[in-house]
Amino acid sequence: MDRPGKMVGVGQPMPIFPDLLMKEIVDSCPVGARTIVVVDGADAAQPVEFATRTAEHARSHGRPADVVDLHDYVRPASIRFEYSRTDELSYRTLWFDYEALGREVIAPLRRGGRGHFLPRLWDEATDRSARARTVEAAPNQIVLVAGPMLLGRGLDVDVSVQLRLSEGALRRRTDPADEWTCAPLLAYYDGLDYSNGSAERPDFMVRWDHPGRPALERRQ
């Protein structure tokens, strides 16, 4: 299978200014409705930083927006590290609590939901409950959920973004202490096969090797 950076079944990559990319993402959010945007990217791609800047852009244009960091939805260390601190399969399948994300962030903002979401569930550093309070969502609220391996999880989202690194960029930009995560991340990318329809292509597939000079894969 192709590694990140060799994407098949997509249009010609077109350079785009980061600010314009953020604008296009915000403009794609339905007007007057609560909207969930996922920004999928390895930690090395800094998806939370990009989501934060996108939220700032939305707020500067009168649209309320918040960011949820997937690392605030990790499972307890007793689960994450059950098979060792660097178990690759656990990182792909057990590390993050995608079900809780759907229950505490996404479902509450859907029609008939309670209308307020939980921004943080678990404190990864202290390995304790984050003890966060729920946040009331405005009728036109945007919530950007950012972190690794968010696609293909069955999450009910409105707009999907993938900040995709080539294998070389992923390895170069990953902290040496976290180098072990590269293999499961690459396996995750390999599993998202858009060419045969087994995975739904993100709305914004972005080549992110050079964040100051990204390229957007347009739909064919």
C-alpha positions in Angstrom: 0.0 0.0 0.0 1.0 3.5 -0.5 2.7 5.5 2.3 1.4 9.0 3.2 2.4 11.4 0.5 1.6 8.9 -2.3 -2.1 9.3 -2.2 -4.0 7.6 -5.0 -7.5 8.2 -6.3 -7.4 11.9 -5.5 -7.0 15.1 -7.6 -3.9 17.0 -8.3 -2.4 18.7 -5.2 -2.8 22.4 -5.3 -0.8 24.8 -3.2 -2.9 26.8 -0.8 -2.0 29.4 1.8 -2.7 28.2 5.4 -5.0 31.1 6.1 -7.0 30.4 3.0 -7.2 26.7 4.0 -8.6 27.7 7.4 -11.1 30.0 5.7 -12.3 27.2 3.4 -12.7 24.8 6.3 -14.8 27.4 8.3 -16.8 28.3 5.2 -17.7 24.6 4.7 -19.4 24.5 8.1 -23.2 24.7 7.8 -24.5 28.1 8.6 -26.6 28.4 11.8 -26.0 24.9 12.9 -23.7 23.2 15.4 -20.9 21.6 13.5 -18.3 19.0 14.4 -15.0 19.2 12.5 -12.2 16.6 12.9 -8.7 17.5 12.2 -6.8 14.2 11.9 -3.1 14.3 12.1 -0.2 12.7 13.9 1.2 14.6 16.8 4.1 15.5 14.6 1.7 17.4 12.3 0.5 19.5 15.3 -3.2 19.2 14.5 -4.2 20.9 17.8 -2.3 24.0 16.9 -3.9 24.1 13.4 -7.3 23.5 14.9 -6.7 26.3 17.4 -5.8 28.7 14.6 -8.9 27.6 12.6 -11.1 28.3 15.7 -9.5 31.7 16.1 -10.3 32.4 12.4 -13.9 31.4 13.0 -14.3 33.5 16.1 -12.8 36.5 14.3 -15.7 36.2 11.8 -18.4 35.9 14.5 -18.7 32.2 14.7 -18.2 30.6 18.1 -15.6 27.8 18.0 -13.8 25.6 20.5 -11.1 22.9 20.2 -11.1 19.5 21.8 -7.7 17.8 22.1 -7.8 14.1 21.6 -5.1 13.7 24.2 -7.6 14.9 26.7 -9.6 11.8 25.8 -7.0 9.2 26.4 -7.8 6.0 28.4 -6.3 5.5 31.8 -2.7 4.3 31.9 -3.7 0.9 33.3 -5.4 0.3 29.9 -3.0 2.2 27.6 0.1 0.5 29.1 -1.3 -2.9 29.8 1.0 -4.5 27.2 3.9 -2.0 27.7 4.3 1.7 27.3 5.3 1.3 23.7 2.9 -1.4 22.4 2.1 -0.4 18.8 -1.3 -2.3 18.6 -2.4 -0.6 21.9 -1.6 2.8 20.5 -3.8 2.1 17.4 -6.7 0.5 19.3 -6.7 1.3 23.0 -4.9 4.5 23.6 -7.7 7.0 22.8 -11.3 6.7 23.9 -13.1 7.4 20.7 -16.4 6.1 22.1 -16.3 8.6 25.0 -15.5 11.3 22.5 -18.6 10.4 20.6 -20.7 10.2 23.7 -19.4 13.4 25.5 -18.7 15.7 22.6 -20.4 14.7 19.4 -23.8 13.2 20.5 -24.7 16.1 22.8 -24.5 18.6 19.9 -26.7 16.6 17.6 -30.5 17.2 17.2 -32.1 16.2 20.5 -28.8 16.3 22.4 -28.3 18.1 25.6 -26.5 21.0 23.9 -23.4 21.1 26.0 -20.2 19.1 25.6 -17.3 18.0 27.8 -14.0 19.6 26.6 -11.7 17.3 28.6 -12.3 13.8 30.1 -8.9 12.6 31.3 -5.6 14.3 32.4 -2.9 12.4 30.6 -0.1 13.8 32.7 -1.6 13.0 36.1 -3.6 10.0 35.0 -6.7 11.2 36.7 -10.1 12.6 35.7 -9.8 16.1 34.2 -12.8 17.1 36.4 -13.8 19.5 33.6 -17.3 21.1 33.5 -19.4 20.8 30.4 -19.5 23.8 28.0 -22.8 25.2 26.6 -22.7 25.2 22.8 -24.2 28.1 20.9 -26.7 27.3 18.2 -24.1 27.9 15.5 -21.1 26.4 17.5 -18.1 24.9 15.8 -16.2 22.2 17.7 -12.9 21.1 16.2 -11.7 17.7 17.5 -7.9 17.4 16.8 -5.5 14.5 17.2 -4.2 11.3 15.6 -6.1 8.5 14.0 -9.5 10.1 14.1 -10.8 9.0 10.7 -12.4 5.6 10.1 -13.7 5.5 13.7 -17.4 5.8 12.8 -17.6 9.3 14.4 -20.6 11.4 13.3 -18.9 14.5 12.1 -19.8 17.2 9.6 -16.4 18.2 8.2 -13.2 16.1 8.1 -9.6 17.3 7.6 -6.5 15.2 7.4 -3.1 16.8 7.8 -1.1 14.1 6.1 2.7 13.6 6.4 4.9 11.6 4.2 6.8 8.8 6.0 10.0 10.8 5.8 8.4 13.9 7.3 6.6 11.9 10.0 9.9 10.3 11.1 11.8 13.6 11.0 9.3 15.6 12.9 8.4 13.0 15.6 10.1 13.4 18.9 12.7 10.7 19.4 11.0 9.5 22.5 7.9 8.9 20.5 9.5 7.3 17.5 7.8 4.0 18.3 4.5 5.6 17.3 5.5 6.0 13.7 4.9 2.4 12.7 1.3 2.2 14.0 0.6 5.6 12.5 1.9 4.4 9.1 -0.2 1.3 9.5 -3.2 3.5 10.2 -2.6 5.5 7.0 -2.2 2.3 5.0 -5.6 1.1 6.4 -7.3 4.2 5.0 -7.6 3.0 1.4 -9.6 5.6 -0.5 -8.9 4.1 -3.9 -11.4 1.2 -3.5 -14.1 3.0 -1.4 -13.3 1.1 1.8 -12.7 4.3 3.6 -14.5 7.6 3.2 -12.1 10.3 1.8 -11.8 13.4 4.1 -13.3 16.6 2.9 -9.9 18.3 3.1 -7.0 16.1 2.4 -3.9 18.2 3.0 -0.3 17.4 2.3 1.4 18.8 5.4 5.1 18.1 5.0 5.6 21.9 4.9 3.0 23.5 7.1 3.8 27.0 5.7 3.3 25.7 2.2 0.5 23.0 2.3 -1.1 21.5 -0.7 -4.8 20.6 -0.9 -5.9 17.4 -2.7 -9.0 18.5 -4.7 -11.7 15.9 -5.3 -11.7 14.6 -8.8 
